[in-house]
Amino acid sequence: MDGKDLTPATFQTLYDKFLEEIRVEYKCFRTTRHTYASNLAENGTNFKAIKKLAGHSAIGMTEEYVHISVEALQRETESIAHLYV
């Protein structure tokens, strides 16, 4: 980059070239952002930290981006099961 602002079109071009170089099937960048946020959440990262890392202005946006797997929900449930036995 030459120090100029990164426009959405320039970013998309760079992203497309990067995927091509590493031989990864095309993935929409939005999907990549969702996966990143979800992986952080599933590994115990605080939602406020995820919000900041994702560049969201509101925690509600972060909540929309994060998708928790069934397996992660089961792990969380099992982690407190001993409290109810």
Buried (B, 14 or more C-beta within 10 A) or exposed (E): EEEEEEEEEEEEEEBEEEBEEEEEEEEEEEEEBBEBBBEBBBEEBEBEEBBEEBEBEEEEBBBEBBEEEEEBEEEEEEEEEEEEE
